[in-house]
């Protein structure tokens, strides 16, 4: 149940036509894309689906990933995005090195994905199902929350390969982790254990592998239960504050919209009546 009603569950993968199982109430489809998109009530789930290559992204995957993000924002009733990878070894190794070598994929193209993910209106939870390498680390950093598993590792060998990250990626590392940790990861190409990832703030949560899905879903459902205007508004303003690009007039507009919303009335009424609020995002 969500918001006092049950929402349908369905699955979309790629852009091929879907077939519907009316008995189960589930819509499914298959695609060669390395990006899988599912909707489950208020949650949208994007899964990186190439475990045989450590969930590396090709140029076509980046296009599919961006299209999936667009769908998440357009899908009625969705309030939280959960991002994860398939398999139990690696969340993502970032851009396909083969395609980088051939020129089929460039850093500029990869940056269109990270910028888009960072700007998603919905709150985002990254469930890192394993270790994270290269551009996969930046994908995780684009999310608001990062839940990792014990025993995983982080390594960004850009300097060892001769790669200089674009300004947007460098800025994201500094904003999220601070210049000292960013230097350790990017300049010195240090490898971090899961405990170190949690200590320096790369991970917001650290759990046993068997607890990852439950922890991610619990956090996502908590976010989904909160007032969406307030959550999305504060996410946008927090991002601007971190980047030093705050627009006072826009901030005032967001604050005013929340102050005049039906959700605030409902939240105060529910608190007075001792019941969970039912927010509608208006």
C-alpha positions in Angstrom: 0.0 0.0 0.0 1.2 3.5 -0.8 -0.6 6.8 -0.1 -3.6 4.8 1.0 -3.8 2.7 -2.2 -2.0 0.0 -4.1 0.1 0.9 -7.1 0.8 -1.4 -10.0 4.1 -3.1 -10.4 5.7 -3.5 -13.8 9.0 -3.8 -15.6 10.5 -2.1 -18.6 13.9 -3.0 -20.1 15.2 -1.1 -23.1 12.7 0.3 -25.6 11.2 -2.9 -27.1 7.5 -3.5 -26.9 6.4 -5.1 -23.7 4.1 -8.1 -23.0 1.7 -8.1 -20.1 0.9 -11.0 -17.8 -2.6 -10.1 -16.7 -2.8 -12.8 -14.1 0.2 -11.4 -12.2 -0.4 -7.8 -13.0 3.2 -7.4 -14.1 4.4 -6.0 -17.4 7.8 -7.4 -18.6 10.0 -7.2 -21.7 13.6 -8.2 -22.7 16.3 -6.2 -24.5 20.0 -6.6 -25.2 20.5 -3.2 -23.4 22.8 -3.2 -20.3 20.3 -1.0 -18.5 17.2 -2.5 -16.8 14.3 -0.3 -15.5 11.6 -1.5 -13.2 8.8 0.3 -11.4 7.5 -1.0 -8.1 4.8 1.3 -6.6 6.6 4.6 -5.5 10.0 3.1 -6.4 11.8 3.1 -9.7 14.8 0.8 -10.0 17.6 1.0 -12.5 19.9 -2.0 -12.7 23.2 -2.1 -14.5 22.9 -5.4 -16.3 26.2 -6.5 -17.7 27.8 -8.5 -14.8 30.0 -10.5 -17.2 32.0 -7.2 -17.9 31.6 -5.8 -14.4 28.6 -3.7 -15.4 30.8 -1.5 -17.7 28.8 1.0 -19.8 28.9 1.2 -23.5 27.8 4.2 -25.5 24.4 2.6 -26.2 24.0 1.9 -22.4 24.6 5.5 -21.6 21.8 6.6 -24.0 19.5 3.9 -22.5 20.5 5.0 -19.0 19.6 8.7 -19.7 16.3 7.6 -21.3 15.5 5.5 -18.2 16.1 8.6 -16.0 13.7 10.6 -18.1 11.1 7.8 -17.7 11.6 7.8 -13.9 10.8 11.5 -13.7 7.7 11.2 -16.0 6.2 8.1 -14.4 3.2 9.0 -12.2 3.5 8.1 -8.6 7.3 7.5 -8.5 9.0 9.3 -5.7 12.4 7.5 -5.3 15.0 6.1 -7.6 17.1 3.1 -6.6 20.2 2.3 -8.6 22.1 -1.0 -8.4 24.0 -3.5 -10.4 23.5 -7.2 -11.2 25.9 -9.8 -9.8 27.7 -10.0 -6.5 31.2 -8.8 -7.5 31.0 -5.3 -9.0 28.5 -2.4 -9.0 30.2 -0.9 -12.0 33.6 -0.4 -13.6 32.4 2.7 -15.4 33.0 3.3 -19.1 33.9 0.5 -21.4 37.6 0.7 -21.8 37.3 -1.1 -25.2 35.0 1.6 -26.5 37.2 4.3 -24.9 40.1 2.9 -26.8 38.2 2.7 -30.1 36.7 6.2 -29.7 33.2 4.9 -29.7 32.8 6.3 -26.2 34.4 9.5 -24.9 34.6 11.2 -21.6 32.3 14.0 -22.7 29.6 11.4 -23.5 30.0 9.7 -20.1 29.8 13.1 -18.4 26.3 13.7 -20.0 25.2 10.7 -18.0 26.7 11.7 -14.6 25.4 15.3 -15.0 21.9 14.0 -15.8 21.9 11.6 -12.9 23.1 14.2 -10.5 20.3 16.5 -11.6 17.5 14.0 -11.3 14.6 15.5 -9.4 13.9 12.4 -7.4 15.9 11.4 -4.3 18.4 8.6 -5.3 19.6 5.6 -3.4 22.6 3.7 -4.9 22.8 0.1 -3.7 26.4 -0.9 -4.5 26.2 -4.7 -4.9 29.9 -5.1 -5.0 33.2 -3.2 -5.7 33.3 0.0 -7.7 35.9 1.1 -10.2 36.7 4.1 -12.4 33.6 5.9 -13.7 31.4 3.7 -11.6 32.5 5.5 -8.5 31.4 8.8 -10.0 28.0 7.3 -10.9 27.6 6.3 -7.3 28.7 9.8 -6.2 25.9 11.3 -8.2 23.3 9.7 -5.9 22.1 11.1 -2.6 22.7 8.0 -0.6 25.2 5.2 -1.2 24.8 1.8 0.5 27.8 -0.5 0.2 28.6 -4.1 1.2 31.3 -5.3 3.5 34.3 -6.7 1.6 33.9 -4.4 -1.4 36.6 -2.2 -2.8 36.9 1.2 -4.5 39.6 2.0 -7.1 39.8 4.9 -9.6 42.9 4.3 -11.8 42.5 7.4 -13.9 46.0 8.7 -13.2 47.4 5.2 -13.8 45.8 5.2 -17.3 46.7 8.8 -18.2 43.1 10.0 -17.9 42.3 13.5 -16.6 38.8 13.7 -15.3 36.6 16.6 -16.7 35.9 19.5 -14.5 32.4 18.3 -13.6 33.7 15.1 -12.2 36.5 16.7 -10.2 34.0 19.2 -8.8 31.7 16.3 -7.8 34.5 14.5 -5.9 35.5 17.6 -4.0 31.9 18.6 -3.2 31.0 15.1 -1.9 34.2 14.1 -0.3 36.4 17.1 0.2 39.8 17.9 -1.6 41.9 15.6 0.6 39.9 12.5 -0.1 39.4 13.4 -3.7 43.2 13.7 -4.1 43.7 10.3 -2.5 41.3 8.7 -4.9 42.1 10.5 -8.1 45.7 11.7 -7.8 47.2 8.9 -5.9 44.9 6.2 -7.3 44.6 4.6 -3.8 42.4 1.6 -3.3 39.9 1.9 -0.5 38.4 -0.9 1.5 34.7 -0.9 2.4 35.4 0.3 5.9 37.5 3.2 4.5 34.9 4.0 2.0 32.4 4.4 4.8 34.8 6.3 7.1 35.6 9.0 4.4 31.9 9.4 3.5 31.9 7.7 0.1 29.4 5.3 1.6 26.5 6.6 3.7 25.7 3.1 4.9 27.7 -0.2 5.1 25.9 -3.5 5.5 26.4 -7.3 5.0 25.8 -8.4 1.4 22.7 -10.2 2.4 21.2 -7.1 3.9 21.8 -4.8 0.9 18.4 -5.1 -0.8 16.4 -4.8 2.4 18.4 -1.8 3.6 18.1 0.0 0.3 14.3 -0.7 0.1 13.8 0.4 3.7 15.6 3.7 3.0 13.8 4.2 -0.3 10.4 3.5 1.2 11.1 6.0 4.1 12.0 8.6 1.5 8.8 7.8 -0.5 6.7 8.2 2.7 7.9 11.8 3.2 6.4 15.0 1.6 7.7 14.9 -2.0 7.6 18.7 -2.5 9.8 19.2 0.5 12.2 16.3 -0.3 12.7 17.3 -3.9 12.9 21.0 -3.1 15.5 20.5 -0.4 17.5 18.2 -2.6 17.7 20.8 -5.3 18.7 23.5 -2.8 21.3 21.3 -1.1 22.9 20.6 -4.5 23.0 24.3 -5.2 24.5 25.1 -1.8 27.2 22.5 -2.3 28.0 23.9 -5.7 27.9 27.5 -4.6 25.3 28.3 -7.2 22.3 29.1 -4.9 19.7 31.4 -6.4 17.9 33.2 -3.5 14.7 33.9 -5.5 14.4 30.2 -6.5 15.0 29.1 -2.9 12.4 31.5 -1.7 9.9 30.1 -4.2 10.5 26.5 -3.2 10.1 27.4 0.5 6.9 29.3 -0.2 5.5 26.5 -2.3 6.0 24.1 0.5 4.6 26.5 3.1 1.4 26.9 1.0 1.1 23.2 0.1 -1.7 20.8 0.9 1.1 18.4 2.0 2.0 20.8 4.9 -1.6 20.9 6.0 -1.7 17.1 5.9 1.6 16.7 7.7 0.5 18.9 10.6 -2.9 17.3 10.8 -1.5 13.8 10.8 1.0 14.8 13.6 -1.8 16.2 15.7 -4.0 13.0 15.1 -1.1 10.7 15.8 -1.2 8.9 12.4 1.1 8.5 9.4 0.5 11.3 6.8 -0.6 10.6 3.3 1.2 13.1 1.1 0.1 13.8 -2.5 2.8 16.1 -3.7 0.7 19.2 -4.0 
